[in-house]
Amino acid sequence: MRRVRSTDGVEVAVHDLGGDGPPLVLVHATGFCGGVLAPMVAAMGGRFHAFVVDVRGHGSAVTPDGLDFDWDGFADDVLAVVDGLGLEGTYGFGHSCGGAAVLDAEARRPGTFRALYVYEPIVWPTPPPAGSRDFLIEGALRRRDRFKSSAAARANFAAKRPFSGFAPEALDAYVACGFETADDGSVRLRCRGEWEAAVYRQGLVHDGFSRLASVTCPVVVASGDRYEAFGEAVVGAQVAALPSSRVETFTGLGHLGPMENPTRVARSVTDAFAG
């Protein structure tokens, strides 16, 4: 793991997972960390040289207090990684907020990515109705953030949705990268509840949709068919706004599909970039 300086005093954490192919930068969803995408990378069989990123407020990133978590900062983090590692001919994968981040990075600096694969990117064609996402904000603020051990944390999450639907290796990865360990063996969530809530609030006013027309590289917009985050109409609007894109729908998966079935999503990503 190394850290790369971004804007606002943030130092983004980058985990080099190796591989022999072209570079692939992967960005996680809100509340998670780059490590949860490691099982998906493993299923790609070394076809890409994979770099998973912990953006501001998540995982091992260094995040100053008082940050407002405007979503422009997530695109800053992606561009800082590409520049800091000197990557060229790069593919990009983003999940949820991470999908919005890689799309916005490419929109702001066309040619950054050779192609993109985004799984349910949170890019709204019109702002969601007032109060429609309050449950996410309230849930983040109520979330239990301390456990007596990593094993206790894993047992807690394994017993409740949505984590109970994760592949075991993805849940293991979340506990490993999402928590920091104290001297007494207890663990605490790295992504503070107030930070996660701030990310959700800012996501409601993010204007990334207005820049999708500037994303001219090939893009796959993937989603599960359970439509837990937004409906089919939003996916259709995103694809219509992107100059070169197509839809990939996963039967039986939801918004957290990359953790629910890493192998299945990995196969689709590999096929998309090979094409």
C-alpha positions in Angstrom: 0.0 0.0 0.0 1.1 3.5 -0.8 -0.5 6.9 -0.4 -0.9 9.6 -3.0 -1.6 13.2 -2.3 -4.9 14.5 -3.6 -6.8 17.8 -2.9 -8.1 19.2 0.4 -5.2 17.6 2.4 -6.3 14.1 1.5 -3.9 11.3 1.0 -5.5 8.5 -1.0 -4.5 4.9 -0.3 -3.6 2.7 -3.2 -3.2 -1.1 -2.9 -1.3 -2.8 -5.7 -2.8 -6.2 -6.3 -0.4 -7.1 -9.2 -1.2 -8.7 -12.5 0.5 -8.9 -15.8 -1.9 -7.0 -18.1 -2.7 -3.3 -18.6 -3.5 -1.1 -15.6 -6.9 -1.2 -14.0 -8.0 1.3 -11.3 -10.9 0.1 -9.1 -12.9 2.4 -6.9 -15.3 1.2 -4.1 -18.8 2.2 -3.0 -19.6 4.6 -0.1 -18.9 3.1 3.3 -16.6 0.4 2.0 -12.9 0.3 1.0 -10.7 -0.9 -1.9 -10.1 -4.3 -0.3 -13.7 -5.4 -0.9 -13.0 -5.5 -4.6 -9.9 -7.8 -4.1 -12.0 -11.0 -4.6 -13.3 -9.7 -7.9 -9.7 -8.8 -8.9 -8.6 -12.4 -8.0 -11.3 -13.8 -10.2 -9.8 -11.9 -13.2 -6.8 -14.2 -13.1 -4.1 -11.6 -13.5 -5.5 -10.2 -16.8 -4.9 -6.7 -15.5 -2.4 -4.9 -13.2 -5.0 -4.0 -10.6 -4.8 -1.0 -8.3 -7.7 -0.7 -5.7 -8.2 2.7 -4.2 -9.3 3.9 -0.8 -10.8 7.3 -1.5 -11.2 10.1 1.1 -13.0 9.1 4.3 -12.6 5.4 3.6 -10.1 2.6 4.4 -6.5 3.6 4.8 -6.9 7.1 3.2 -5.7 10.0 5.3 -8.6 12.4 5.7 -8.5 15.8 7.5 -11.3 16.7 9.9 -13.9 19.1 8.7 -14.0 17.9 5.1 -17.3 18.5 3.3 -17.1 15.4 1.1 -18.2 17.3 -2.1 -18.2 14.5 -4.7 -15.8 16.5 -6.9 -13.2 15.4 -4.4 -13.7 11.7 -5.3 -12.8 12.5 -8.9 -9.8 14.4 -7.6 -8.7 11.3 -5.8 -9.0 9.1 -8.9 -7.0 11.6 -11.0 -4.4 11.8 -8.2 -3.9 8.0 -8.4 -3.6 8.0 -12.2 -1.0 10.8 -12.1 0.8 9.7 -9.0 1.4 6.2 -10.4 2.1 7.5 -13.9 -0.5 5.2 -15.4 -1.3 5.2 -19.1 -3.7 3.2 -21.2 -5.7 2.6 -18.0 -9.0 0.9 -17.6 -11.3 2.0 -14.8 -13.9 0.2 -12.7 -16.2 2.0 -10.2 -19.0 0.8 -8.0 -21.8 3.2 -6.8 -20.1 6.4 -5.6 -16.9 4.9 -7.1 -18.6 4.7 -10.5 -19.6 8.4 -10.3 -15.9 9.2 -9.4 -14.4 7.4 -12.4 -17.0 8.9 -14.8 -16.4 12.4 -13.5 -12.6 12.0 -13.6 -12.9 11.0 -17.3 -15.4 13.8 -18.0 -13.1 16.4 -16.5 -10.0 15.0 -18.3 -11.0 13.0 -21.4 -8.5 10.3 -22.3 -7.6 9.4 -18.7 -9.2 6.0 -19.2 -9.2 3.6 -22.2 -12.6 2.3 -21.2 -14.8 2.2 -18.1 -17.1 -0.3 -16.4 -19.4 1.2 -13.8 -21.7 -0.8 -11.6 -24.8 1.2 -10.6 -23.0 4.6 -10.6 -24.7 7.2 -8.4 -25.2 9.8 -11.1 -28.8 11.2 -10.9 -30.4 12.6 -14.1 -32.6 14.7 -11.8 -32.3 15.2 -8.1 -34.1 12.5 -6.0 -37.2 13.7 -4.1 -36.5 15.4 -0.8 -36.2 13.0 2.0 -36.0 9.9 -0.3 -32.5 9.0 0.9 -32.8 10.0 4.6 -32.8 6.4 5.6 -29.2 6.1 4.3 -28.1 9.1 6.2 -29.9 8.1 9.4 -28.5 4.5 9.1 -25.0 5.8 8.7 -25.3 7.9 11.8 -26.7 5.0 13.9 -24.3 2.4 12.6 -22.4 0.5 15.3 -18.8 1.4 14.8 -16.9 -0.6 17.5 -16.6 -4.4 18.3 -14.5 -6.3 20.7 -12.7 -8.2 17.9 -12.6 -8.7 14.1 -14.4 -12.0 14.6 -17.2 -10.3 16.5 -17.5 -7.7 13.8 -17.7 -10.3 11.1 -20.3 -12.3 13.0 -22.4 -9.1 13.4 -22.4 -8.3 9.7 -22.8 -11.9 8.5 -26.2 -12.0 10.4 -27.8 -9.0 8.7 -28.6 -7.6 5.3 -27.0 -6.5 3.1 -23.8 -8.1 4.4 -25.3 -11.5 4.8 -25.7 -11.6 1.0 -21.9 -11.1 0.4 -19.6 -13.8 -0.8 -17.6 -15.0 2.3 -14.4 -13.7 0.8 -15.9 -10.3 0.2 -17.2 -10.1 3.8 -13.7 -11.1 5.1 -12.2 -8.4 3.0 -14.6 -5.8 4.3 -13.7 -6.6 7.9 -10.0 -6.6 7.1 -9.9 -3.3 5.3 -12.9 -1.5 6.9 -11.7 -1.6 10.5 -8.7 -0.4 12.4 -7.5 -2.4 15.4 -6.7 -1.0 18.9 -4.0 -2.2 21.2 -6.6 -4.2 23.2 -7.8 -6.1 20.1 -11.0 -4.2 19.7 -11.9 -2.8 16.2 -13.5 0.4 15.0 -14.9 1.3 11.6 -12.5 3.5 9.6 -15.3 5.2 7.7 -16.9 7.3 10.5 -20.7 7.5 10.5 -20.7 11.2 10.2 -18.4 11.0 7.1 -20.6 8.4 5.5 -23.7 10.5 6.1 -22.0 13.5 4.6 -21.1 11.5 1.5 -24.8 10.5 1.1 -25.9 14.2 1.5 -23.5 15.4 -1.1 -24.5 12.6 -3.5 -28.0 14.1 -3.7 -26.7 17.4 -5.1 -23.8 16.1 -7.2 -24.1 17.4 -10.8 -22.0 14.7 -12.5 -24.9 13.8 -14.9 -24.4 17.1 -16.7 -20.9 16.1 -17.7 -21.6 12.6 -19.0 -21.6 13.8 -22.6 -17.9 14.5 -22.2 -17.2 10.8 -21.4 -16.4 9.6 -24.9 -14.5 6.3 -24.1 -16.5 3.1 -24.2 -18.5 2.6 -21.0 -20.5 -0.4 -19.7 -23.2 0.6 -17.2 -24.0 -2.5 -15.2 -26.7 -3.1 -12.6 -28.5 -5.8 -10.8 -32.2 -6.5 -11.6 -33.3 -5.8 -8.0 -32.8 -2.0 -8.5 -32.3 -1.3 -4.8 -30.5 2.1 -5.4 -32.5 3.4 -8.3 -34.7 2.2 -11.1 -34.2 1.0 -14.6 -35.1 4.4 -15.9 -32.1 6.0 -14.3 -29.8 3.4 -15.9 -31.4 4.1 -19.2 -30.9 7.9 -18.8 -27.2 7.4 -18.0 -26.7 5.2 -21.1 -28.5 7.7 -23.2 -26.3 10.5 -22.0 -23.0 8.7 -22.6 -21.8 8.8 -26.2 -20.5 5.2 -26.3 -22.1 2.9 -23.8 -24.2 -0.2 -23.2 -26.1 -1.8 -20.4 -25.2 -5.0 -18.6 -27.9 -6.4 -16.3 -27.2 -9.1 -13.7 -30.2 -11.3 -12.8 -30.6 -11.9 -9.1 -28.0 -9.3 -8.0 -28.6 -6.0 -6.2 -26.8 -2.7 -5.7 -23.9 -4.5 -4.0 -23.4 -7.1 -6.7 -19.6 -6.9 -6.9 -19.5 -8.2 -3.3 -22.5 -10.6 -3.7 -20.9 -12.4 -6.7 -17.4 -11.2 -7.3 -16.6 -14.0 -9.9 -19.7 -13.2 -12.0 -19.0 -9.5 -12.1 -15.3 -10.1 -12.7 -16.1 -12.2 -15.8 -18.3 -9.5 -17.2 -15.6 -6.8 -16.6 -12.9 -8.9 -18.2 -15.1 -9.7 -21.3 -16.0 -6.0 -21.6 -12.5 -4.7 -21.6 -11.3 -7.6 -23.9 -13.9 -6.5 -26.4 
